[in-house]
C-alpha cells in the first residue's frame, strides 16, 4: 500500500452544472497544477439532474486523458 503514497491527490470539488462551466473548470484545474479530474454525477440537485450525466460525458469525450467519470 505504501507505493500509493507517491501519487499526489487533491481532494476538493466544484459543481459542474452545465457544459458552460466545463472550460473554466478545466482551466482552473490546470492553473492549480491538477492534471486530471474526476467528475461524479449526482441527481440530488433538481436544476442539474437533467444535464449532469450529459455534461460529464461531454467532458470525457473532449478530454479523454484528463477526465474520469
C-alpha positions in Angstrom: 0.0 0.0 0.0 2.9 2.4 0.6 3.5 2.7 -3.2 0.2 4.6 -3.4 1.6 7.3 -1.1 3.7 8.5 -4.1 0.6 9.6 -6.0 -0.4 13.2 -5.4 -4.1 13.5 -4.9 -6.1 16.7 -4.4 -9.4 16.4 -2.7 -11.9 19.2 -3.5 -14.9 19.8 -5.5 -16.9 22.2 -7.7 -20.4 22.0 -9.1 -20.4 21.5 -12.8 -24.0 22.4 -13.6 -23.7 22.7 -17.4 -21.4 22.5 -20.3 -20.8 26.3 -20.0 -18.7 25.7 -16.9 -16.6 22.9 -18.3 -13.8 25.1 -19.8 -13.5 27.2 -16.7 -13.3 24.1 -14.5 -10.5 22.6 -16.7 -8.6 25.9 -17.0 -8.7 26.4 -13.2 -7.6 22.9 -12.5 -4.6 23.3 -14.8 -3.7 26.6 -13.2 -3.7 24.9 -9.8 -1.4 22.1 -11.1 -4.1 19.5 -11.2 -3.5 17.3 -14.3 -6.6 15.1 -14.2 -10.0 15.3 -12.7 -12.8 13.0 -11.8 -16.5 14.0 -12.2 -19.1 12.5 -10.0 -22.6 12.6 -11.4 -25.4 13.3 -8.9 -29.0 14.0 -9.5 -29.5 15.3 -6.0 -30.0 18.9 -7.2 -33.1 19.2 -9.3 -31.9 22.0 -11.5 -28.8 19.9 -12.5 -30.3 16.5 -12.7 -31.2 16.5 -16.4 -27.8 17.6 -17.6 -25.4 16.1 -15.1 -24.6 12.9 -17.0 -24.5 14.5 -20.4 -22.2 17.2 -19.2 -19.9 14.7 -17.6 -19.8 12.6 -20.7 -19.1 15.6 -22.8 -16.1 16.4 -20.6 -14.8 12.9 -21.0 -15.3 13.0 -24.8 -13.5 16.3 -25.2 -10.7 15.5 -22.7 -10.4 11.6 -22.6 -6.9 11.6 -21.0 -7.7 14.2 -18.3 -11.2 13.5 -17.2 -12.7 10.4 -15.4 -16.4 9.9 -14.9 
